[in-house]
Amino acid sequence: MGDFLVVGAGVAGAAAGYFLSEYGHVTLLEMEAVPGYHSTGRSAALFSEYYGNPTVRALTAASRTFLLTPPPGFADGPLLAPRGVLTLCPAGGEEEFAAMLADGLSAPVPVREVDVAEVTRHCPVVRPGRYVRAMVKPGAMDIDVDLLHQGFLRGVRARGGAVVMRARVRALSRSGGLWRAATDAGEFTAPVVVDAAGAWADEVAALAGVRPLGLTPLRRTAFMADPPAGVDAARWPMVTDVADSFYFKPESGRLLVSPSDATPVPPCDARPDDLDVARAVERVEEATTLRIRGVRRAWAGLRTAAPDDTPVVGEAPDAPGFVWLAGLGGYGVQTSPAAGRIAAAAATRTPPPADGVDPAALSPGRFAAASHITESETFASRRTTVE
C-alpha cells in the first residue's frame, strides 16, 4: 500500500507525483506504454503569460521561477528558451486586437505594438500589406517539454515512488479509508487518489462514483514543414493572428504549423484530420509568402477543457481523498509546477503555496451549482489558441 495514487503520468500527473513524493510514497498509474502519450508529448511547448484567463495567467506566473531555476539535478539543461510571439491583425480585427493589446500590457513582460511596416524585421515571410496592426509578445518562451516531464518522473522515482505503465484503471472504490484501484497491471491501494487522467478524467471519476465535471477533450492538429530553402528560421518568433486561425513556429530546424483547431472529440488516440491540415496550409500561405510543398509529419493531440476553461485542482466535495487535477486545456505544460504544488497541497490537506493563485478559483466545488451549463454556453467564450 502506498500513500498516494496518481492516475495519469502526463506532465500534470507527473508534477503532482513529484511534489507529493515529499510527503510519502507515490504510485503513478499510466494506461499507456509511455507517459504523456496523448497530450504532453504532442504539445506546442510554449510558456506564455499572455495566454488564458486571469486564473490561468496566475498559474503560469507562479510556475515561472521553477521553470527558470529548477531544483539542482532536476534537468541537465535549461527548461525555457527565448522565442517571442508575433500577433497579426487583419482588417476587421481591430477591436479584438485592441483588447488583446490592453490585456497584454499588464503581463510581467508587456506586449509591444510594432509598426506593420516593420513586421518583416521580426519574421521576413509575413505577407506585406495584409495586416493593419501587429504586436510582439517578447516574454513568451519555448519549453523543453520532455526535459520537464522526465524531470518530474525522475524525481518521483528518486524518492522511492513508482511509475507503472499499461495500468489502465478498470475499477476504483473506497472502503475503510482506502481507495482501491483495479488496473491492467494489478491492484493498488492508498488513502488518496489524484485524478490526472486528462481526457479520461471524467471516466475515472465515474468509476469512483464521483460526479463528473463535464470535461471536453479537444483535438488539435499540427504538422512539420520545411522553411524556405537556404533560410535559417531558428530565431523567428511564433506567428499567429488575433482570430486564432493559425500559428507557426520554428521547431527542430523546421516549422511547426497548426490551424489552431479545437474540435470536440471523445477520449481517444487522436489522429490528424486531412481537412485541418489543408486549412492550416491555406491560412499560412495567405498570411505569408511561404509555400508549403509537403507535410513532413502530421499529428493530433488532446487538450481537455473544463466548462469555464479554467483548470480544476482540488479535493472533490463529494468524495474525501479524491483530488481533481484536470481540465488543464492547452495550459497544462506551462502551469504544471504550480498546478502540481496546489494538487499536492489538496491531497495532503496542507496550506496551498502563497504564489498568487486563488485555490477557490480552481476548486471543483465551483461546479456544484453550475450543472445547468449548456454545451453552447460552455464553448461561447472559450479561447483555443496555443498562445
C-alpha positions in Angstrom: 0.0 0.0 0.0 1.2 3.5 -0.8 0.2 6.9 0.4 -0.9 8.4 -2.9 -2.2 7.0 -6.2 -2.0 9.4 -9.2 -4.0 8.3 -12.2 -2.2 9.6 -15.3 1.6 10.2 -15.8 1.4 13.0 -18.2 3.1 16.3 -17.2 0.2 17.2 -14.8 0.2 13.8 -13.0 4.0 13.7 -13.0 4.2 17.1 -11.4 1.6 16.2 -8.8 3.6 13.0 -8.1 6.8 14.9 -7.8 5.5 17.3 -5.2 3.5 14.6 -3.4 6.7 12.4 -3.1 7.9 14.9 -0.5 5.1 13.6 1.8 5.0 9.9 1.2 5.1 7.0 -1.3 3.6 7.9 -4.7 2.4 5.5 -7.4 1.7 6.9 -10.8 -0.7 4.7 -12.9 -0.4 5.3 -16.6 -2.6 3.4 -19.0 -0.3 3.7 -22.0 3.1 2.2 -22.6 4.8 5.6 -22.4 3.8 8.5 -20.2 2.5 11.7 -21.8 1.4 9.9 -25.0 -1.9 11.8 -25.7 -1.2 15.4 -24.7 2.2 16.1 -23.1 4.2 14.5 -25.9 2.2 16.4 -28.6 2.3 19.9 -27.1 3.4 23.0 -29.0 5.6 23.7 -25.9 5.2 27.5 -25.3 5.4 29.3 -22.0 3.2 32.4 -22.3 2.0 34.7 -19.5 -0.3 36.4 -22.1 -2.3 33.2 -22.5 -5.6 32.3 -20.9 -7.9 33.9 -18.4 -6.6 35.6 -15.2 -6.5 32.4 -13.2 -4.5 30.6 -15.9 -2.1 33.5 -16.1 -1.7 33.5 -12.4 -0.8 29.7 -12.5 1.6 30.4 -15.3 3.3 33.2 -13.4 3.5 31.0 -10.3 5.3 28.4 -12.4 7.9 30.8 -13.8 10.5 30.5 -11.1 10.5 26.7 -11.1 10.9 26.6 -14.9 13.7 29.2 -15.0 15.6 27.8 -12.0 14.5 24.2 -11.3 15.9 22.4 -8.3 19.5 21.1 -8.5 19.7 17.9 -10.6 16.2 18.3 -11.9 17.3 18.7 -15.5 20.6 18.7 -17.4 19.8 21.8 -19.4 17.5 24.9 -19.4 13.8 24.3 -19.4 13.0 27.6 -21.1 14.5 29.3 -24.1 13.7 32.7 -25.8 11.0 32.7 -28.5 8.5 35.5 -28.5 5.2 35.7 -30.4 4.2 38.0 -33.3 0.5 38.5 -33.3 -1.1 39.9 -36.5 -4.3 41.8 -37.0 -6.1 41.7 -40.4 -8.7 44.4 -41.3 -11.8 43.9 -39.2 -9.9 42.5 -36.2 -9.0 45.9 -34.7 -11.4 45.7 -31.7 -10.1 42.3 -30.7 -6.5 43.4 -31.2 -7.0 46.5 -29.0 -8.4 44.3 -26.2 -5.6 41.9 -26.5 -3.0 44.7 -26.5 -4.6 46.3 -23.4 -4.7 43.0 -21.6 -1.1 42.2 -22.5 0.3 45.4 -21.1 -0.2 44.0 -17.6 2.0 41.0 -18.3 5.3 40.7 -16.5 7.0 41.5 -19.8 4.4 43.8 -21.5 3.3 43.4 -25.1 4.6 45.9 -27.6 2.8 47.2 -30.7 5.0 47.3 -33.8 4.5 49.3 -37.0 3.2 46.9 -39.7 5.9 48.3 -42.0 8.4 46.7 -39.5 6.8 43.3 -39.2 9.1 41.7 -41.7 12.0 42.6 -39.4 10.5 40.1 -36.9 9.5 37.5 -39.4 10.5 38.1 -43.0 7.9 35.9 -44.6 4.8 37.8 -43.3 3.0 39.0 -46.4 3.4 42.8 -46.8 0.2 44.8 -46.8 -2.0 42.1 -45.5 -2.2 43.2 -41.8 -3.2 46.6 -40.4 -1.7 46.2 -36.9 0.8 43.9 -35.1 2.2 43.3 -31.7 5.1 41.4 -30.2 4.8 39.4 -27.0 8.5 39.3 -26.1 8.2 37.3 -22.8 6.9 34.1 -24.5 9.4 31.2 -24.3 9.8 27.7 -25.7 9.6 24.9 -23.1 11.7 21.8 -23.4 8.6 19.6 -22.6 10.5 16.3 -22.5 13.1 17.6 -20.1 10.4 19.0 -17.8 8.3 15.9 -17.9 11.2 13.5 -17.4 12.5 15.7 -14.5 9.2 15.2 -12.7 9.2 11.4 -13.3 12.8 11.0 -12.3 12.1 12.9 -9.1 9.2 10.6 -8.2 11.4 7.5 -8.7 14.4 9.1 -6.8 12.2 9.5 -3.8 11.1 5.8 -3.9 7.9 6.2 -5.9 6.8 4.0 -8.8 5.6 4.8 -12.3 3.5 1.9 -13.5 2.9 1.6 -17.3 0.0 -0.2 -19.0 -2.0 0.3 -15.8 -5.4 1.5 -17.0 -7.8 1.8 -14.1 -10.8 -0.5 -14.6 -12.4 -0.1 -11.1 -12.0 2.4 -8.3 -13.7 2.1 -5.0 -13.2 3.4 -1.4 -13.5 1.3 1.8 -12.1 1.7 5.2 -10.5 5.0 4.3 -8.6 3.5 1.4 -9.0 3.8 -2.4 -8.6 0.6 -4.2 -7.7 0.8 -7.9 -8.0 -2.4 -10.0 -5.8 -1.9 -13.1 -4.5 -3.9 -16.0 -1.2 -4.0 -14.1 -2.7 -5.2 -10.8 -4.4 -3.7 -7.7 -3.2 -0.7 -5.9 -4.4 1.0 -2.7 -3.8 4.3 -1.0 -5.8 6.8 1.2 -5.7 9.4 -1.6 -6.1 9.3 -5.3 -5.3 12.2 -7.7 -7.3 12.1 -11.0 -4.8 13.5 -13.6 -6.2 11.3 -16.4 -6.6 14.1 -18.9 -9.3 13.3 -21.5 -10.3 10.3 -19.4 -10.6 12.2 -16.1 -14.4 12.2 -16.0 -14.3 8.5 -16.8 -12.0 7.9 -13.9 -14.3 9.9 -11.6 -17.3 7.9 -12.7 -15.5 4.7 -11.8 -15.0 6.2 -8.3 -18.6 7.3 -8.0 -17.6 10.9 -8.2 -19.8 13.4 -10.1 -18.1 14.2 -13.4 -17.2 17.8 -14.3 -18.4 17.8 -17.9 -14.8 18.0 -19.3 -14.5 18.3 -23.1 -11.5 16.7 -24.9 -10.5 18.9 -27.9 -8.4 17.8 -30.8 -5.6 20.0 -32.0 -3.8 19.2 -35.3 -0.2 20.1 -36.2 2.4 19.2 -38.7 6.0 19.9 -39.6 7.0 21.7 -42.8 10.3 23.0 -44.3 11.2 26.7 -44.1 12.3 28.3 -47.4 15.4 26.8 -48.9 18.6 28.4 -47.6 16.7 30.3 -44.8 17.6 29.9 -41.2 14.2 30.3 -39.4 15.5 29.3 -35.9 15.2 32.8 -34.5 11.8 33.6 -35.9 9.0 34.1 -33.3 5.9 32.1 -33.2 3.5 33.8 -35.6 -0.3 33.9 -35.2 -3.2 36.2 -35.6 -5.9 37.7 -33.4 -8.5 35.4 -34.8 -6.6 32.3 -33.6 -6.9 30.9 -37.1 -3.3 29.5 -37.4 0.2 29.6 -35.9 3.6 28.5 -36.9 6.9 28.4 -35.0 10.4 27.1 -35.6 11.0 23.6 -34.3 14.0 21.4 -34.8 15.1 23.0 -38.0 11.6 23.1 -39.5 8.3 24.9 -38.9 5.6 23.5 -36.7 2.3 24.6 -38.2 -1.3 24.3 -36.9 -4.8 25.7 -37.8 -5.4 26.2 -34.1 -8.3 23.8 -34.3 -10.2 22.7 -31.2 -12.6 20.0 -32.3 -14.6 18.3 -29.5 -14.0 14.6 -29.6 -14.5 11.6 -27.3 -11.4 10.5 -25.3 -9.3 8.7 -27.9 -5.9 8.3 -29.6 -6.3 11.5 -31.7 -5.4 11.4 -35.3 -4.8 14.4 -37.6 -7.6 15.4 -39.9 -6.7 16.0 -43.5 -9.1 18.9 -43.8 -7.5 20.6 -40.8 -4.0 20.2 -42.3 -5.3 21.7 -45.6 -6.8 24.6 -43.7 -3.5 25.3 -42.0 -1.6 25.2 -45.3 -4.1 27.6 -46.8 -4.1 30.1 -43.9 -0.4 30.2 -43.6 0.1 30.7 -47.3 -2.4 33.5 -47.2 -0.7 35.2 -44.3 2.9 34.8 -45.6 5.0 34.2 -48.7 5.6 30.7 -47.6 4.8 27.9 -50.0 4.3 24.6 -48.1 5.2 22.0 -50.7 4.9 19.0 -48.4 3.9 17.9 -44.9 6.7 16.2 -43.2 4.8 14.7 -40.3 1.3 15.4 -39.1 -0.2 14.5 -35.7 -3.0 15.5 -33.4 -3.2 15.8 -29.6 -5.9 16.2 -27.0 -6.4 19.2 -24.7 -9.2 18.8 -22.2 -11.1 21.8 -21.1 -13.4 22.4 -18.1 -16.7 24.2 -18.9 -15.3 27.6 -17.8 -11.9 26.9 -19.5 -10.2 27.1 -16.0 -8.2 24.2 -14.6 -9.8 22.1 -11.9 -7.5 21.4 -9.0 -8.7 20.4 -5.5 -10.5 17.7 -3.5 -13.9 16.6 -4.7 -16.6 17.9 -2.5 -18.5 14.6 -2.8 -15.6 12.2 -2.2 -13.0 12.5 0.6 -9.5 11.7 -0.6 -10.3 12.1 -4.3 -8.4 15.1 -5.8 -9.0 16.5 -9.2 -6.2 17.7 -11.4 -8.0 18.1 -14.7 -9.3 20.4 -17.3 -5.9 21.9 -17.9 -6.8 22.7 -21.6 -3.8 24.0 -23.5 -2.1 25.3 -20.4 -1.0 22.0 -18.8 2.7 22.1 -19.5 3.3 25.8 -18.7 1.3 25.6 -15.5 2.4 22.2 -14.3 4.8 23.3 -11.5 2.1 25.5 -9.8 -0.8 23.1 -10.5 1.2 20.2 -9.2 2.0 22.0 -6.0 -1.6 23.0 -5.4 -2.8 19.4 -6.1 -0.2 18.2 -3.6 -1.5 20.6 -1.0 -5.1 19.5 -1.6 -4.1 15.8 -1.4 -2.2 16.4 1.9 -4.6 18.9 3.3 -1.8 21.3 3.9 -1.8 25.1 3.2 -1.6 25.9 -0.5 1.5 27.7 -1.7 1.4 31.5 -1.3 2.1 32.1 -5.0 -0.7 34.5 -6.1 -3.1 31.7 -7.2 -6.6 31.6 -5.5 -7.3 27.9 -4.8 -11.0 28.7 -4.7 -10.9 29.7 -8.4 -9.6 26.1 -9.2 -11.8 24.2 -6.8 -14.1 21.5 -8.3 -16.7 22.8 -5.8 -17.4 25.8 -8.2 -19.4 23.5 -10.4 -21.7 22.3 -7.7 -24.3 25.0 -8.5 -23.5 25.1 -12.2 -24.8 21.8 -13.6 -27.2 23.8 -15.8 -24.4 25.0 -18.1 -25.2 24.0 -21.6 -22.8 23.0 -24.4 -23.4 26.3 -26.2 -22.6 28.3 -23.1 -19.5 26.1 -22.5 -17.9 27.0 -25.8 -19.2 30.5 -26.3 -16.3 32.3 -24.7 -13.6 29.6 -24.9 -10.2 30.7 -26.4 -8.5 27.8 -28.0 -5.2 29.3 -29.4 -1.9 27.9 -28.2 -0.8 31.4 -27.4 
